[in-house]
Amino acid sequence: MGFSVEGVEGIGEITAGADLAAIIAAAVDPSPGLEDGDILVVTSKIVSKAEGRVVEASDREAAITAETVRVVATREYDGGVTRIVENRQGIIGAAAGVDASNAPDGTVLLLPIDPDGSARALAAGLRELTGRSVGVILSDTLGRPWRDGQTDIAIGAAGVHVFDDLRGGTDASGKPLAVTMPCVADEIAGAGELVKGKSAGVPVAVVRGLGRYVGALDLPGARSIQRPAERDLFRIGADEAYDEGYRAGFDEASVEASGE
């Protein structure tokens, strides 16, 4: 059991309208090349650039608001406010994914409108150009509750089984597995980030040796990773939950005092 991860150099700066499949196919040939079962981890920023998802930096706060469908938590700090929100893509994170890093001066990048759709188009293009059955994961960097630091996760996926569903099986000692379902798409995204980095100018990685997770282009994408609202135990932040409970208790007490 083993796999390898190799960064793809020579991608260059991506501009609106660029044919990413052709650019990536050219960059991986002849080295590392592509084989059946390879998975390409592609930084979502180059997809955003190719799709023209760029706005003026002066509109950053407005862009965050426009991309937000639900506020989870806010925290003030010296110089501004951090907003943890759910964005149009269903992803919960800081600033709705609006990012100024690795963006042209004076601009910020928005996430692709449909990351799974973008991944499918890219995977289809690469399969056609190379003749190889490959999968694609679009990655982006997020923080995590209860843990400092960030890691890359899959925000889009195509031709990849995003879960390794082990439920109904047994562990090494024969005990039944009831809830074990590793999110391999996120694990692969994190592995890709180890060779891509934030400042190396390497936005694509080829993961080899995990062909067992590669499949048809119509497999469920990364949107299926998002936990449904009815199973979300952390819909709002701690302070927001306290305020909501306080208001509910105050309203209930007011009703009882009025005798209604």
Secondary structure, 3 states (H helix, E strand, C coil): CCCEEEEECCCCCCCCCCCHHHHHHHHHCCCCCCCCCCEEEEEHHHHHHHCCCEEEHHHHHHHHHHHEEEEEEEEEECCEEEEEEEECCCCEEEHHHCECCCCCCCEEECCCCCHHHHHHHHHHHHHHHHCCCCEEEEEEEEEECCEEEEEEEEEEEECECCCCCCCCCECCCCCECCCCCCCHHHHHHHHHHHHHCCCCCCCEEEEECCHHHECCCCCCCHHHHCCCHHHCCCCCCHHHHHHHHHHHHHHHHHHHHHCC
